[in-house]
Amino acid sequence: MLGKVIGNFRVVSLLGRGGMGEVYVAEHVGIATRVAVKVLLPEISKNADHVHRLFNEARIVSRIKHAGITKIFDVGFHEGQAYLVMEYLEGEALGRRIARQRRLSLGEVAELGRQVASVLAATHASGVTHRDLKPDNIFVVADAELDRGERVKVLDFGIAKLAGSGGPRTVGTMGTPEYMAPEQWGDSGSVDWRADAYALGCVLFEMIAGRPPFPSSTIAEAYTQHTQAMPPALCTLVPDVPFEIERLVQQLLAKDPAARGESMHAVVRALEPFAATPVSPSAEVSSGAMVQPRFVTTLGSGAGQVHRVASVKRTGLLAGGVAIAAMAAITIFSGHAGRGAATSPAAAAAPVQTVRVVEPPPPPAVVAAPLAPTPTPAVAAPPPPPPAVHRTKPAPKPVAKPAAKAPAPVVEPLHDELEGRT
């Protein structure tokens, strides 16, 4: 597929692949605009229902008027394979951010949750139920127009339900097990906006606690917990969570759909007072290494946009500044010690060896961090040991101390994928 022209776009690279198709980066042959192209596999393209769902995604997205919806520009067939051309996004999936930060700050939780609820409100007003909301289908991109500089984009309407679409009706279970409402396990075709409300409750829970409300290793376990078990109290996992936030999450996770509130607009209003909390520096979105999504839906992976890992540069620059100050102190100290040895017999009797006490750390440990991003989440180099700053005068009997060893980088454990095909 690389190098081929699909519509007006030339395919330049592969973003990812799932059980039913692949997603590529492509450029417009005339103006070089970049897009993402989702292409169904040849054997899947022969199935009329799957093709209908792919093209239905374009019809659904065109009906929803909201800045948080990923735009779709074109659909069609190329050499027998159905394709869809969509907006190309550079940023970070919410699932990747949770894996990187573990627990998000209250301000992040409230602002990102508020934006997702706003997108869902517009979605439901258009007669659409997403049915596959999860952290990996929520993308965070830079947007200078917003106070916090970030905007949420909701992706992958491939299994969304459009009222009165006239297409094939969904029979049985469809979705991602860790985020499916109890009623969705029985008949995905009959659910409404309250299934999305339940999924949003799971997402909010995971942003706060660093894990979904019902972690499961099998589909049977996920079914039992979502349909029968009560979710754990957030305050037992995060003691400082506000009571209003915990009450909202518990309401969204109610087993009875009628108990989940009146609409997504009510969720927006509930989260707005907490969205003013300052965002943590680690939430910045910048260029970095590509990572793969964690969860798999019934139809395969998500829209396959570019995931970026934030680079922490300021810490590296600060460490470099401290190192320069330490080396300057060593130079001044060496000058004073040399003059003392030339004029004082006592100084001549005591050799000036204190320079070794304040040996600076090896330069690569300080300056390597800001030069190039690493494949794993950025780990800032530790600042030089305090003695390098304070010991600037010769001591009567200096004692050499070994240089402190830099701590080993923390490697996050891989998250086991939960196959969601049923």
GIHU-V962853 format. One record per residue. N is the residue number from 1. BURIAL is I if it has 16 or more other C-alpha atoms within 10 Angstrom, else O. Layout:
N/BURIAL ; N/BURIAL
This chain:
1/O ; 2/O ; 3/O ; 4/O ; 5/I ; 6/I ; 7/O ; 8/O ; 9/I ; 10/I ; 11/I ; 12/I ; 13/O ; 14/I ; 15/I ; 16/I ; 17/I ; 18/I ; 19/O ; 20/I ; 21/I ; 22/I ; 23/I ; 24/I ; 25/I ; 26/I ; 27/I ; 28/I ; 29/O ; 30/O ; 31/O ; 32/O ; 33/O ; 34/I ; 35/I ; 36/I ; 37/I ; 38/I ; 39/I ; 40/I ; 41/I ; 42/O ; 43/O ; 44/I ; 45/I ; 46/O ; 47/O ; 48/O ; 49/O ; 50/I ; 51/I ; 52/O ; 53/I ; 54/I ; 55/I ; 56/I ; 57/I ; 58/I ; 59/I ; 60/I ; 61/I ; 62/O ; 63/O ; 64/I ; 65/O ; 66/I ; 67/O ; 68/I ; 69/I ; 70/I ; 71/I ; 72/I ; 73/O ; 74/O ; 75/I ; 76/I ; 77/O ; 78/O ; 79/O ; 80/O ; 81/I ; 82/I ; 83/I ; 84/I ; 85/I ; 86/I ; 87/I ; 88/I ; 89/I ; 90/I ; 91/I ; 92/I ; 93/I ; 94/I ; 95/I ; 96/I ; 97/I ; 98/I ; 99/I ; 100/I ; 101/O ; 102/I ; 103/I ; 104/I ; 105/I ; 106/I ; 107/I ; 108/I ; 109/I ; 110/I ; 111/I ; 112/I ; 113/I ; 114/I ; 115/I ; 116/I ; 117/I ; 118/I ; 119/I ; 120/I ; 121/I ; 122/I ; 123/I ; 124/I ; 125/O ; 126/I ; 127/I ; 128/I ; 129/I ; 130/I ; 131/I ; 132/I ; 133/I ; 134/I ; 135/I ; 136/I ; 137/I ; 138/I ; 139/I ; 140/I ; 141/I ; 142/I ; 143/O ; 144/O ; 145/O ; 146/O ; 147/O ; 148/I ; 149/O ; 150/I ; 151/I ; 152/I ; 153/I ; 154/I ; 155/I ; 156/I ; 157/I ; 158/I ; 159/I ; 160/I ; 161/I ; 162/I ; 163/O ; 164/O ; 165/O ; 166/O ; 167/O ; 168/O ; 169/O ; 170/O ; 171/O ; 172/O ; 173/I ; 174/I ; 175/I ; 176/I ; 177/I ; 178/I ; 179/I ; 180/I ; 181/I ; 182/I ; 183/I ; 184/I ; 185/I ; 186/I ; 187/O ; 188/I ; 189/I ; 190/O ; 191/I ; 192/I ; 193/I ; 194/I ; 195/I ; 196/I ; 197/I ; 198/I ; 199/I ; 200/I ; 201/I ; 202/I ; 203/I ; 204/I ; 205/I ; 206/I ; 207/I ; 208/I ; 209/I ; 210/I ; 211/I ; 212/I ; 213/I ; 214/I ; 215/O ; 216/I ; 217/O ; 218/O ; 219/I ; 220/O ; 221/O ; 222/I ; 223/I ; 224/O ; 225/I ; 226/I ; 227/I ; 228/O ; 229/O ; 230/O ; 231/I ; 232/O ; 233/O ; 234/I ; 235/O ; 236/O ; 237/O ; 238/O ; 239/O ; 240/O ; 241/O ; 242/O ; 243/O ; 244/O ; 245/I ; 246/I ; 247/O ; 248/I ; 249/I ; 250/I ; 251/I ; 252/I ; 253/I ; 254/I ; 255/I ; 256/O ; 257/I ; 258/O ; 259/O ; 260/I ; 261/I ; 262/O ; 263/O ; 264/I ; 265/I ; 266/O ; 267/I ; 268/I ; 269/O ; 270/I ; 271/I ; 272/O ; 273/O ; 274/I ; 275/I ; 276/O ; 277/O ; 278/O ; 279/I ; 280/O ; 281/O ; 282/O ; 283/I ; 284/I ; 285/I ; 286/I ; 287/O ; 288/I ; 289/I ; 290/O ; 291/O ; 292/O ; 293/I ; 294/I ; 295/I ; 296/I ; 297/I ; 298/I ; 299/I ; 300/I ; 301/I ; 302/I ; 303/I ; 304/I ; 305/I ; 306/I ; 307/I ; 308/I ; 309/I ; 310/I ; 311/I ; 312/I ; 313/I ; 314/O ; 315/I ; 316/I ; 317/I ; 318/I ; 319/I ; 320/I ; 321/O ; 322/I ; 323/I ; 324/O ; 325/O ; 326/I ; 327/I ; 328/O ; 329/I ; 330/I ; 331/O ; 332/O ; 333/I ; 334/I ; 335/O ; 336/O ; 337/I ; 338/O ; 339/O ; 340/O ; 341/I ; 342/O ; 343/O ; 344/O ; 345/O ; 346/O ; 347/I ; 348/O ; 349/O ; 350/O ; 351/O ; 352/I ; 353/O ; 354/I ; 355/I ; 356/O ; 357/I ; 358/I ; 359/I ; 360/I ; 361/I ; 362/O ; 363/O ; 364/O ; 365/I ; 366/I ; 367/I ; 368/O ; 369/I ; 370/I ; 371/O ; 372/O ; 373/I ; 374/O ; 375/O ; 376/I ; 377/I ; 378/I ; 379/I ; 380/I ; 381/I ; 382/I ; 383/I ; 384/I ; 385/I ; 386/O ; 387/O ; 388/I ; 389/I ; 390/O ; 391/I ; 392/I ; 393/O ; 394/I ; 395/O ; 396/O ; 397/O ; 398/O ; 399/O ; 400/O ; 401/O ; 402/O ; 403/I ; 404/O ; 405/O ; 406/O ; 407/O ; 408/O ; 409/O ; 410/O ; 411/O ; 412/O ; 413/O ; 414/O ; 415/O ; 416/O ; 417/O ; 418/I ; 419/I ; 420/I ; 421/I ; 422/O
